Amino acid sequence: MVEQNPKDSFSRYGLAMEYVKSGDLLTAVDEFVNLLDHNPNYAAAYFHGGQTLEKLGRIDEAKGLYRRGIEVTSALGDDHTCSELQAALDQLG
C-alpha cells in the first residue's frame, strides 16, 4: 500500500508500527521520520517515534521529537496526545 501511495499517512504509520513489532527499530524510525516529513500533523507518529528512539538509546533525539510533537498537538488543540507527549518527555528528565 505504501508503494502505491507513499504519501498515505495511515499506511506509512502502519508500516512503521509493523517494523517496531518485528524489532527493526532503525527502519521504523526512518518510516516515522518519512511520515512526519509528509504529514507533520500526524500526532501518533511523534509519540511512537519517540518511544522507538528511546528503545534505541537515542534519548536526545526522542526528547526533540516529543518537543516537536507537543508544539504540533498544542497548536492542533489535541490535548490528549499533547499530555501523553509531555508525560513521555517528563519521564526522560
Order of alpha helices (4+ residues) and beta strands (2+ residues): alpha-alpha-alpha-alpha-alpha
